[in-house]
């Protein structure tokens, strides 16, 4: 077996089993491995900005860290592509040219398939629980992608898809095609690449149902497009530069991130939340910040103190909550209960604010403003 270090230019293998290794300083190289059971081993940082081609290799092994998009074409015979040694990789996109390849993912931010032959690609399936994605094509060729940590899956424009979510926060980025996505637990998203489709945001219709399902269509589309989604909390729109320009949040019920952030924001300041502030706090909720900690951030703010006073008594604080949150005078028993909770230290001001915001009375009162989704720009 020969162990061969790759330098710029043409690199040829031996008739036996070879291992080809990258090094620093590469700009343009081509490997022709020849016969044998050959392996290509690369630090992904060595490939940044490099033009490269590798032929006749059965196993590709990548390691290292690279915060950028990684595109590669691995040829047209069965092989294994292993990213499990990569510590940070923004996006691994595996291009067409497959027969039956197995792609083992590492801790990727995202992964997807790219195909210049979309007419031969019929269905993409993705299961976030197992981390396995499969691209099927009409001629029987497939590619399987397996990642242990895959929160985002990019779909080929024009190819149908079926995706199953996990307990984590999962997302699929879609364009033309007929798509289904069962998000499962977590805060899950469907992101529409509208400029890829040559469409405007206003052309899409999003129907949200009480049974936690969504249908997304574009009646003006010249090519088929629809999304049937269940347990999906967000619908996002992505422009041609990859920027999120609009989000519709449908997780508006009691205890759900977007709705809870909206209600506690409105409860704290007695006003409709502003776009940027609400996006900030929903982001924090999505990241695991508790509602009480969010409420504590409001309580410590200058705006909150201008409304409730810098050092109100417990009775004053409770009275203002009734007026600002529920829009009424407090009943004697309720006022006594909440005042005692504060006086005894059983609950902090932040806890009481959060409790008022998520009370059944306030959830019902705020519902007309947000049940159809919260629009974030």
C-alpha positions, -999 to +999 in steps of 0.1 A: +000+000+000+013+034-009+008+065+012+008+095-011+009+132-002-011+154-027+006+184-042-007+207-070-011+192-104-018+156-115-013+128-088-014+092-099-019+061-079-003+026-080-019-007-090-023-015-053-043+000-025-033+037-020-040+064+006-040+100-008-035+128+018-040+165+014-016+191+027-015+229+031-009+252+001-031+235-024-048+254-052-055+230-080-050+192-081-063+160-097-060+125-084-063+094-106-062+065-081-061+037-106-069+002-096-070-011-060-091-002-030-081+034-025-087+061+001-087+099+000-080+115+034-085+153+036-084+181+062-114+201+049-095+233+057-069+223+030-097+223+004-110+259+010-108+277-024-092+247-041-101+233-074-099+195-071-109+163-087-105+127-074-111+097-096-111+060-088-112+063-050-135+040-030-135+058+004-133+095+011-125+105+047-127+141+059-117+157+092-109+191+106-130+223+107-143+245+080-170+272+084-181+273+048-202+255+023-186+223+011-195+211-024-182+179-040-189+155-068-179+119-059-183+102-092-205+074-104-196+041-087-204+029-052-183+044-024-183+057+011-179+094+020-172+099+057-176+134+074-177+120+109-143+134+117-153+169+108-158+191+139-175+220+122-190+222+087-216+247+076-231+227+048-221+195+030-239+193-003-234+161-023-238+166-060-251+142-086-231+114-104-241+087-079-248+050-081-252+038-045-231+059-022-232+061+016-224+095+030-217+095+067-222+130+083-205+147+111-217+175+134-230+194+104-250+226+105-269+215+074-267+190+046-284+185+013-282+172-023-276+192-055-284+178-089-280+191-124-302+162-135-333+169-115-354+151-141-339+118-130-344+126-092-378+115-081-379+117-043-359+128-013-366+113+020-351+125+053-354+112+089-339+135+115-343+108+141-318+085+124-300+112+104-305+093+072-314+111+039-319+092+007-321+106-029-339+083-053-336+086-091-356+071-119-328+049-131-326+032-097-295+051-085-296+063-049-275+082-024-278+078+013-267+105+037-263+097+074-256+124+100-256+122+137-265+158+141-284+174+112-308+203+120-313+215+084-320+197+051-318+215+018-340+201-010-333+201-047-356+225-067-382+205-085-378+172-065-405+159-042-396+152-006-409+134+025-393+144+059-397+131+094-385+154+123-369+145+156-372+160+191-347+187+181-354+219+162-354+207+125-358+227+093-363+219+056-355+244+029-378+238-001-384+251-036-405+236-064-419+201-056-445+183-036-433+181+000-445+166+033-428+173+067-438+159+100-418+180+124-424+161+157-412+178+189-390+209+189-395+242+170-395+231+134-395+252+103-403+251+066-382+277+047-393+286+012-366+296-013-390+320-031-365+337-053-351+303-065-387+297-076-390+331-093-418+340-070-428+368-046-437+362-010-472+376-015-480+348-040-478+321-013-508+310+007-504+295+042-533+277+058-530+269+095-554+245+111-564+239+147-550+203+145-515+217+142-512+211+104-502+236+077-507+237+040-485+260+019-493+266-018-486+290-046-515+291-070-495+312-095-466+287-098-459+274-132-444+242-117-459+220-090-454+233-054-471+224-022-461+217+014-482+196+038-467+200+073-476+187+107-462+199+141-443+226+122-441+259+141-425+283+116-428+292+079-399+313+066-390+329+033-354+330+020-342+353-007-316+346-034-287+355-010-299+331+016-313+357+040-345+351+060-367+381+050-400+370+067-411+345+093-446+334+102-447+319+137-476+295+144-465+284+179-489+308+196-506+286+222-501+286+259-466+276+267-454+278+231-423+299+224-436+326+200-470+331+217-455+331+252-428+357+242-455+379+226-478+377+256-451+384+282-438+413+261-472+428+258-479+422+295-447+439+306-451+470+285-489+472+279-483+476+242-480+456+210-445+442+208-422+458+182-408+435+155-371+436+164-377+432+202-401+403+197-377+385+173-350+389+199-370+373+227-385+345+205-349+337+195-340+335+232-370+312+239-360+290+209-325+287+224-339+275+257-343+307+278-372+302+302-402+324+302-393+335+338-359+346+327-374+365+297-398+381+321-369+391+344-353+409+315-384+429+311-387+437+348-352+450+349-358+474+319-362+511+322-395+509+302-410+485+327-400+506+356-415+537+340-448+518+339-448+499+372-425+522+392-390+518+403-399+502+436-436+495+438-452+478+468-465+443+462-501+455+462-493+483+437-474+458+414-503+434+414-529+461+408-510+474+377-507+438+364-545+434+366-550+466+347-522+463+321-524+426+314-561+417+319-576+452+315-597+451+346-597+456+384-585+426+404-609+406+424-603+406+461-592+370+464-568+372+435-552+404+446-547+390+481-532+358+467-507+374+444-497+401+469-490+374+495-469+354+470-447+385+465-446+395+502-435+360+513-410+356+485-428+326+472-426+342+437-406+370+422-420+399+402-408+381+371-426+349+380-458+368+387-455+387+354-450+354+336-480+338+354-503+367+345-491+366+308-498+329+305-530+329+325-560+313+306-577+347+307-548+365+290-542+337+265-578+340+254-576+378+254-545+379+232-555+350+209-574+371+182-541+391+176-519+361+170-538+329+164-534+333+126-496+335+131-471+361+142-454+379+113-417+387+119-398+408+094 
